[in-house]
Amino acid sequence: MKERSGGEAVETAKKTVSRLQHNVNTPNGVRGGGSGGSPFTTVTYSPLSASSKKNDPDAHSKAGQIVYTYGSAKLLKQFNWLPTTTDEGKEPITIDDDVSLGDRNRRTGAGRGKGVGFTIKSAQFANDGCKYMYDSSYDRVMILGDRIYECGNAICKRVALEAVKPKSHEQSTKNNDEPDVKSNSASALDTLLPVKEEPASEETDVDIEREEDRLSSWFEGIKVHHVDYPSSELIRVLGRIVVESSSTTTNSSSGTTSDKQVASNRNPTTSKLSIVDFDEHTLRYTRLDLSKVQVPSWWSLFPGQTVLLEGINPRGTLFSVKQIHCERTLALPRVPSSLDKTLTCVIASAPFTDRDDLLYEKLSSLLVYCSNNPPDVLILTGPFADANCKLYAEVAETFDEYFEKIISTIMSSIGVHTEVFVVSHHDDLVSSFVYPTPPYKVASFYKNLHFLPDPCVFNLEGVEIGITTVDVIKHLIESECTVANVTIGSAPPLGGDKIKRAYGHLFHQASFYPLNPPPEDVPLDVDMLNEFGRLSRVPNIMICPSALNRYVREINGCVCINPGFVDGHSADGSYARLIIQAPDIDEQQQRESQSDSIQPSPASYIACQIVKT
């Protein structure tokens, strides 16, 4: 592989037609192909900004500093994960002598038997055979309507179950067969029968029932009216949240929530929310008044979200919301009972190089670390060649050749015992400009190299890992309209953690990208997202690289990771390293965990650190 990479560099050097001439003032070590230079850069590329301006010898290096730790310290100490020091920032030192032989074998792969088990169903993920940007506006409306029905049924099912539990408890305490359905509280709708009753035998009652069915529908036994149905009594409506444009919003009372400290970061119109009805044949929508929401004590809404609302609508034009339902009963992560060994994983996200050069210095340093501390799994997320960077237009190679060289250099630096997973990105020069994005392709074959689409969920020795390279967490936080600064006594704010709110939206909406419409720089295909971007259950690990601060959070039994960017440009770069151990559970607990009745804490068998590059 190394000989082939060098041959490609020599062949490129023989090309007479070049978009960028050699710079005689640039030393050979900086140019690609020279001894000690970056192996990612072609010989025809010679940046004026040498690495000396970024690597000040007198400056203190922050590489190797741990900025975030999650999980058991005992689990982290099983492996020697102290950063390797360097004499001149280039040559790594050897492994410490106090490391046990068993740990050293696990790190080098010498004591390994079979490789890491990996399963993925290609039929469930985006591929080159998918057609995109061919869907009509009608198709998009029908797909969004189907999403309302699907999420709405799940939300109504949970509401029906919650309504049955308190009534069953009350019946057992009072020993009364008929529940009391009369209540003057704000949650009076919870006492409605969750199962639709059979129509009466009398003809007049049948006519009334038919008229009622024309104005409402049943979802999992919950009666839901259309959003424009006028009623001075509490009713339920189901639909999708939308944002009204400023030109059509004239009455500020439609979304007034200033008295509840609404966080609106995107634009002033995010508080002007409306709801579109579940009826896919007739356009029905009404404005929302969120100033009188009583349950829950904090709430968060964003465009594209499917919600079940309770309130009144006296004139049919302004729905005064009393209660918001947006959560379903989640399918919690499965315990990786098939995991029989400890896995080490390194997660790194692009950008891998600075804006003003193509030296890929941070990626080279990361590969040196992985060479000295070989993990079982290396996950790299794109873009490897960002289409927004103008420097790639000056490379005298085709984009496919350049990407092939990047992959060849990565695989030459990584041992055969490390499984490499490369996740695509729609902004890459060699990818399709669509989200969901099909996986990359290269001409060479590597046994331990796997290309994954964006987004995807794959199984690694029984551990389900979900990944998306689009910054959906940041987009949701910037687009949401929320009341989160509510405190009860000395407890922290109920909805104050914006990261948990954003991941909660992903899980409860069962989608990798529930926001609609998306920002202009996200080429979202609604049809492909509906087919390839679903979250059927909560995975064990969720990786969402984001421009937000780095974090590792446990949310709904899932370890959610933002590893940061390898080259943070203006900020410090970082990557994440992960240890997954076989959970210590007996046979009875294993049977109970499969039925979701009991779940061990992820911190008991998963540990993670975020390290600066």
C-alpha positions in Angstrom: 0.0 0.0 0.0 2.8 2.3 0.8 4.5 1.6 -2.5 1.3 2.3 -4.3 0.8 5.6 -2.5 4.3 6.7 -3.3 3.8 5.6 -6.9 0.7 7.7 -7.2 2.6 10.7 -5.9 5.4 10.1 -8.5 2.8 9.8 -11.2 1.2 13.0 -10.1 4.5 14.7 -10.1 5.1 13.8 -13.8 1.9 15.6 -14.8 2.9 18.7 -16.8 -0.4 20.4 -16.5 -0.9 21.7 -13.0 -3.3 24.1 -11.5 -0.7 25.2 -8.9 3.0 25.6 -9.6 5.7 24.6 -7.1 6.8 27.2 -4.7 10.6 27.3 -4.5 10.4 28.9 -1.0 8.5 26.0 0.4 10.8 23.3 1.9 10.5 19.7 0.6 9.5 18.5 4.1 6.3 20.5 3.9 5.4 19.3 0.4 3.7 15.9 0.1 6.0 13.2 -1.0 9.0 14.7 0.7 10.7 13.0 3.7 9.0 14.1 6.9 6.2 15.9 5.1 2.5 15.2 5.2 1.6 12.0 3.3 -1.9 13.4 2.5 -0.7 16.3 0.4 0.2 16.0 -3.3 3.6 17.2 -4.6 1.9 19.8 -6.8 0.4 21.5 -3.7 2.7 23.8 -1.8 1.0 26.0 0.7 2.4 29.4 1.6 1.3 29.0 5.2 3.8 26.5 6.5 3.1 24.6 9.7 5.7 26.7 11.5 3.1 29.4 12.1 0.8 27.0 13.9 3.3 24.9 15.8 5.2 27.4 17.9 8.0 25.5 19.6 7.7 27.7 22.7 3.9 27.2 23.0 2.6 24.7 25.4 1.0 21.7 23.7 -2.5 20.7 25.0 -2.5 17.4 23.1 -3.5 14.5 25.3 -5.4 16.6 27.8 -8.6 14.9 28.9 -11.5 17.3 28.8 -14.4 15.0 29.6 -14.8 11.6 31.3 -17.8 9.3 31.6 -18.1 5.9 33.2 -16.3 3.9 35.8 -12.8 4.9 36.7 -12.0 1.3 37.4 -12.9 0.4 33.8 -10.7 3.2 32.4 -7.7 2.1 34.5 -7.7 -1.3 32.9 -6.1 0.2 29.8 -3.0 2.5 29.7 -4.6 5.5 28.0 -2.1 8.1 29.1 -1.1 10.2 26.1 2.2 9.4 24.6 4.8 12.2 24.9 7.2 13.2 22.2 10.7 14.5 22.1 10.2 16.9 19.2 6.5 16.5 18.6 7.1 13.8 16.0 8.5 10.5 17.3 6.3 8.7 19.9 7.8 6.9 22.8 7.3 3.3 23.6 4.7 1.7 25.8 5.3 2.1 29.6 6.9 -0.8 31.3 4.3 -1.1 34.0 1.6 -2.2 31.6 0.7 -5.9 32.0 1.3 -8.4 29.3 -2.4 -9.0 28.9 -3.2 -5.3 28.5 -0.3 -5.0 26.0 -1.7 -7.9 24.0 -5.1 -6.4 23.9 -3.6 -3.1 22.6 -1.4 -4.7 20.0 -3.8 -7.4 19.0 -1.3 -10.2 19.6 -3.6 -12.0 22.0 -6.7 -11.6 19.8 -8.5 -14.6 18.3 -11.3 -13.6 15.9 -11.9 -10.1 14.8 -14.7 -7.8 15.8 -18.1 -8.9 14.9 -20.0 -6.4 12.7 -23.5 -6.6 11.2 -25.3 -4.2 9.0 -28.4 -4.7 6.8 -27.6 -2.9 3.5 -31.2 -2.9 2.5 -32.0 -0.6 5.4 -29.5 2.1 4.5 -29.0 4.6 1.7 -27.0 3.3 -1.3 -26.1 4.4 -4.8 -29.3 2.9 -6.3 -31.4 5.4 -4.4 -32.9 8.3 -6.4 -33.1 11.6 -4.7 -34.5 15.1 -5.3 -37.2 13.5 -7.5 -40.0 13.7 -5.0 -42.9 16.1 -5.7 -44.5 18.5 -3.2 -47.5 16.1 -3.1 -45.2 13.2 -2.1 -43.6 15.3 0.6 -47.0 16.2 2.1 -48.1 12.6 2.1 -44.9 11.4 3.7 -45.2 14.1 6.4 -48.8 13.1 6.9 -47.8 9.5 7.4 -45.2 10.6 10.0 -48.0 12.4 11.9 -50.0 9.2 12.0 -47.1 7.0 13.0 -45.8 9.3 15.8 -49.3 10.3 16.8 -50.4 6.7 17.4 -47.3 6.2 19.5 -48.0 9.3 21.6 -51.7 8.5 22.0 -50.9 5.0 23.0 -48.8 6.3 25.9 -51.5 8.8 26.9 -54.1 6.0 26.9 -51.8 3.8 29.1 -51.2 6.7 31.5 -55.0 7.3 31.7 -55.7 3.7 32.6 -53.2 3.4 35.4 -54.6 6.0 37.7 -58.1 4.8 37.1 -57.2 1.2 37.8 -55.6 2.3 41.1 -58.6 4.4 42.0 -61.0 1.5 41.3 -58.9 -0.9 43.4 -58.9 1.5 46.4 -62.6 2.5 46.2 -63.8 -0.9 45.0 -66.0 0.8 42.4 -66.7 -0.7 38.9 -67.5 2.7 37.2 -64.8 5.3 37.2 -65.7 8.9 37.9 -65.5 10.8 34.6 -66.5 14.2 35.9 -63.6 16.5 36.8 -63.1 20.2 36.7 -59.3 20.1 36.7 -57.1 21.0 33.8 -56.3 17.3 33.2 -60.0 16.3 33.0 -59.3 14.7 29.6 -57.2 12.0 31.3 -60.5 10.5 32.7 -61.9 9.8 29.2 -62.2 6.1 28.3 -59.1 5.1 26.4 -61.0 2.6 24.3 -63.6 3.6 21.8 -67.1 2.5 22.8 -69.5 0.6 20.5 -72.2 2.9 19.0 -75.6 2.7 20.5 -78.4 0.6 18.9 -80.8 3.5 18.6 -80.9 5.3 15.3 -80.6 8.8 16.8 -77.4 7.8 18.7 -76.0 6.3 15.5 -76.5 9.5 13.6 -74.8 11.5 16.4 -71.9 9.0 16.4 -71.5 9.4 12.6 -71.5 13.2 12.9 -68.9 13.0 15.7 -66.7 10.7 13.6 -66.8 13.2 10.8 -65.4 15.9 13.0 -62.9 13.7 14.9 -60.8 10.5 14.7 -59.6 7.8 17.0 -55.9 7.1 17.7 -55.3 4.2 20.0 -58.6 4.8 21.7 -58.0 8.5 22.1 -60.5 10.8 20.5 -58.8 13.5 18.5 -60.5 16.5 16.8 -59.4 18.5 13.9 -57.3 21.6 14.8 -59.9 24.0 13.5 -62.8 22.4 15.4 -64.4 25.2 17.5 -65.0 24.2 21.1 -65.2 26.0 24.4 -64.5 22.7 26.2 -61.3 20.8 26.5 -60.5 18.8 23.4 -57.4 17.0 21.9 -55.8 17.9 18.6 -53.0 16.1 16.8 -50.7 17.6 14.2 -47.3 18.9 13.2 -45.7 22.1 14.6 -45.0 24.8 12.0 -43.7 28.4 12.2 -45.8 31.2 10.7 -44.1 33.8 8.6 -44.0 37.3 9.8 -46.1 38.5 6.9 -49.1 36.3 7.9 -48.7 36.8 11.7 -50.4 40.0 12.7 -51.6 39.2 16.2 -48.7 38.7 18.7 -51.0 36.9 21.1 -50.9 33.8 18.8 -47.7 32.7 20.3 -47.1 35.0 23.3 -44.9 33.2 25.8 -42.7 36.0 27.1 -44.1 35.6 30.6 -42.7 32.1 30.7 -39.2 33.0 29.4 -39.3 31.5 26.0 -35.9 30.7 24.5 -36.0 31.7 20.9 -32.5 31.6 19.3 -33.3 31.3 15.6 -35.5 34.3 14.8 -38.4 36.2 16.4 -41.0 34.2 14.4 -40.2 31.0 16.3 -42.7 32.0 19.0 -45.4 32.4 16.3 -46.2 28.7 16.3 -49.1 27.0 14.5 -50.2 23.4 14.2 -51.0 21.6 10.9 -53.8 18.9 11.2 -53.3 15.2 10.7 -55.9 15.3 7.8 -53.8 14.8 4.7 -56.6 15.5 2.3 -57.6 18.9 3.6 -55.2 21.6 4.7 -56.2 22.5 8.2 -54.1 24.6 10.6 -54.6 27.0 13.5 -52.4 29.3 15.5 -51.3 28.4 19.0 -51.6 30.3 22.2 -48.9 28.8 24.5 -49.3 31.3 27.4 -51.6 29.1 29.4 -49.7 25.8 29.3 -50.1 24.0 32.6 -48.7 20.5 31.9 -45.9 19.9 31.7 -44.2 22.5 33.8 -41.6 22.9 31.0 -42.0 22.3 27.4 -40.1 22.4 24.1 -41.5 22.7 20.6 -39.8 22.9 17.2 -40.9 23.0 13.6 -41.7 19.5 12.2 -42.5 18.0 15.6 -45.6 15.8 16.0 -47.5 16.7 19.1 -50.8 15.9 20.8 -52.3 19.1 22.4 -55.1 19.6 24.9 -56.9 22.9 25.1 -59.8 25.0 23.9 -60.5 26.7 20.6 -63.6 28.9 21.0 -63.6 30.3 17.4 -61.6 27.7 15.6 -58.8 30.1 14.7 -56.7 30.2 17.9 -56.0 27.1 20.0 -55.3 27.9 23.6 -53.0 25.0 24.8 -53.4 23.6 28.3 -51.4 20.5 28.0 -48.7 19.2 25.6 -48.0 15.5 24.9 -44.9 14.8 22.7 -43.4 11.7 24.3 -43.9 8.1 23.3 -43.0 4.9 25.2 -39.4 4.4 24.2 -37.9 1.0 23.4 -34.8 1.2 25.6 -31.4 -0.1 24.4 -30.8 -3.8 24.4 -28.1 -5.1 26.8 -25.2 -6.4 24.7 -25.4 -10.0 26.0 -23.5 -11.4 23.1 -20.4 -9.2 23.9 -17.8 -11.6 25.3 -14.7 -9.4 25.3 -13.7 -5.8 26.0 -13.7 -3.5 23.0 -11.7 -0.3 22.7 -12.8 2.3 20.2 -11.5 5.7 18.9 -14.1 8.2 17.5 -12.8 11.1 15.4 -14.8 13.6 13.3 -13.8 16.0 10.5 -12.5 18.6 9.8 -9.1 16.8 9.8 -7.0 19.7 8.6 -6.8 23.5 8.8 -8.6 25.9 6.5 -5.4 27.3 5.0 -3.6 24.1 4.1 -4.0 20.5 3.2 -1.4 19.0 5.4 -3.8 17.0 7.7 -1.4 17.4 10.6 -4.0 16.6 13.2 -5.2 13.5 11.4 -1.5 12.4 11.1 -1.1 12.8 14.8 -4.3 10.8 15.5 -3.0 8.0 13.3 0.3 8.0 15.2 -1.7 7.6 18.4 -3.8 4.8 17.0 -0.6 3.1 15.7 1.0 3.2 19.2 -2.3 2.4 21.0 -4.2 0.3 18.5 -7.9 0.2 19.2 -10.3 -2.5 18.2 -12.5 0.0 16.3 -11.7 3.3 14.7 -14.7 5.4 13.6 -14.0 8.4 11.3 -16.7 10.7 10.1 -16.5 13.0 7.1 -16.1 15.2 5.2 -12.5 14.3 4.4 -12.4 16.9 1.6 -14.8 19.7 2.4 -16.5 21.1 -0.7 -16.6 24.5 1.0 -12.8 24.7 1.1 -11.4 26.4 -2.0 -8.0 24.9 -1.7 -9.2 21.6 -3.1 -9.7 23.3 -6.5 -5.9 23.8 -6.7 -5.0 20.1 -6.3 -3.9 18.6 -9.6 -5.7 15.4 -9.1 -9.2 14.2 -9.5 -11.3 14.2 -6.4 -11.6 10.4 -6.6 -7.9 10.0 -6.8 -7.3 12.4 -3.9 -9.8 10.6 -1.7 -8.3 7.3 -2.7 -4.9 8.6 -1.5 -6.4 9.7 1.8 -8.0 6.4 2.5 -4.8 4.5 1.4 -2.7 6.6 3.8 -5.1 5.9 6.7 -5.2 2.2 6.1 -1.4 2.1 5.7 -1.1 3.6 9.2 -3.6 1.4 10.9 -2.9 -2.2 11.7 -5.0 -5.1 10.3 -6.4 -5.8 13.8 -8.3 -2.5 13.9 -11.6 -2.3 12.2 -12.0 1.1 10.5 -15.5 2.5 9.9 -15.8 5.6 7.7 -19.1 7.5 7.8 -20.0 9.7 4.8 -20.9 13.4 4.8 -23.0 15.3 2.2 -20.4 18.1 2.0 -17.6 15.8 0.9 -16.3 16.2 -2.7 -16.8 12.6 -3.5 -20.2 12.1 -1.9 -23.7 12.7 -3.1 -25.1 16.1 -2.1 -28.1 14.7 -0.3 -29.1 13.7 3.2 -29.3 10.8 4.0 -26.0 10.3 2.2 -24.9 7.0 0.6 -21.5 5.5 1.7 -18.2 6.3 0.0 -16.6 4.1 -2.5 -12.9 3.4 -3.4 -11.3 1.2 -6.0 -9.0 -0.6 -3.5 -10.2 -3.3 -1.2 -9.3 -3.4 2.5 -10.5 -6.3 4.6 -10.8 -4.2 7.8 -12.4 -1.1 6.1 -16.1 -0.5 6.2 -17.9 2.5 4.6 -21.2 3.5 6.3 -23.9 5.9 5.1 -25.2 8.9 7.0 -27.2 8.3 9.1 -27.0 4.7 10.2 -27.3 2.2 13.1 -24.9 -0.7 13.1 -24.3 -3.6 15.4 -20.9 -4.2 16.9 -20.6 -7.3 19.0 -24.2 -6.8 20.2 -23.7 -3.0 20.8 -26.0 -0.9 18.7 -24.3 2.4 17.6 -26.1 5.2 15.9 -24.2 7.9 13.9 -25.1 11.0 12.0 -22.7 13.6 10.8 -25.2 16.4 10.3 -25.2 18.7 13.3 -28.8 17.9 14.2 -28.4 18.7 17.9 -27.3 22.3 17.2 -30.1 22.7 14.6 -32.7 21.6 17.1 -31.4 23.8 19.8 -31.4 26.9 17.5 -34.9 26.1 16.2 -36.8 25.2 19.3 -39.2 27.4 21.2 -39.0 26.3 24.9 -39.8 27.1 28.5 -37.0 25.5 30.4 -36.1 27.9 33.2 -38.7 26.4 35.6 -37.5 25.3 39.1 -39.2 23.5 41.9 -37.7 24.3 45.3 -34.0 23.7 45.3 -34.1 21.3 42.4 -32.3 22.2 39.1 -34.4 23.4 36.2 -36.6 20.6 34.9 -35.8 21.2 31.2 -32.7 23.3 31.5 -30.4 20.7 29.8 -30.7 21.6 26.2 -28.6 18.6 25.1 -31.0 16.2 26.8 -34.0 18.0 25.3 -32.5 17.7 21.8 -31.7 14.0 22.1 -35.2 13.4 23.6 -36.7 14.9 20.4 -34.7 12.4 18.3 -35.8 9.4 20.3 -39.4 10.4 20.8 -39.9 11.5 17.2 -38.1 8.3 16.1 -36.0 10.1 13.5 -32.4 11.1 13.0 -33.5 14.5 11.7 -37.1 15.4 12.9 -36.6 19.1 12.1 -38.7 20.4 9.1 -38.0 22.5 7.2 -34.2 22.1 7.6 -31.6 24.9 7.3 -30.6 25.9 3.8 -27.2 24.0 4.0 -28.9 20.6 4.7 -30.0 19.0 1.4 -32.7 16.9 3.1 -34.6 14.4 1.0 -37.9 13.7 2.8 -38.5 10.4 1.0 -35.1 9.0 1.7 -35.2 10.2 5.3 -38.5 8.5 5.8 -37.0 5.2 4.5 -33.4 5.4 5.9 -33.4 7.9 8.7 -35.7 6.2 11.3 -34.8 5.3 14.8 -36.8 2.2 15.7 -35.4 2.0 19.2 -32.8 3.8 21.3 -29.3 2.6 20.5 -26.7 1.8 23.1 -24.4 4.6 21.8 -25.3 7.7 19.8 -22.5 9.6 18.1 -23.5 13.2 16.9 -20.5 15.4 16.1 -21.4 19.0 16.7 -20.0 22.5 16.9 -21.4 22.7 20.4 -19.2 22.0 23.4 -17.9 18.5 23.7 -20.0 16.2 25.9 -20.7 12.6 27.0 -24.3 12.2 28.4 -26.4 9.3 29.4 -29.9 9.9 28.0 -32.7 7.3 28.1 -30.1 4.6 28.7 -28.1 5.7 25.7 -24.5 7.1 25.9 -24.6 10.2 23.7 -21.2 11.5 22.5 -20.1 14.6 20.8 -16.4 13.9 20.2 -15.7 17.4 18.8 -13.6 18.0 15.7 -10.1 16.7 15.2 -9.0 20.1 13.9 -11.1 22.7 15.8 -9.7 25.5 13.7 -10.3 28.4 16.1 -10.7 26.1 19.1 -8.9 23.0 20.4 -9.4 19.8 18.5 -10.4 16.6 20.1 -11.5 13.0 19.7 -13.2 10.4 21.9 -11.9 7.1 23.1 -14.3 4.4 24.3 -14.2 1.2 26.3 -17.1 -1.3 26.2 -17.0 -4.2 28.5 -19.3 -7.2 28.7 -22.0 -6.3 31.2 -21.8 -8.4 34.4 -25.3 -9.8 34.6 -26.6 -13.3 35.5 -29.0 -15.4 33.4 -32.1 -14.2 35.2 -31.1 -10.5 34.7 -30.3 -11.3 31.1 -33.8 -12.6 30.5 -35.4 -9.7 32.2 -33.2 -7.2 30.2 -34.4 -8.6 27.0 -38.0 -7.7 28.0 -36.9 -4.2 28.9 -38.1 -4.7 32.4 -34.7 -4.0 33.9 -31.7 -2.2 32.4 -28.2 -2.1 33.8 -26.6 1.4 33.9 -24.5 2.0 30.8 -21.9 3.5 33.0 -21.3 0.0 34.5 -20.0 -1.4 31.2 -19.2 1.7 29.0 -16.5 4.3 29.7 -15.5 7.2 27.6 -13.0 10.0 27.5 -12.7 13.1 25.2 -9.1 14.0 24.6 -7.6 17.1 22.9 -5.6 16.6 19.7 
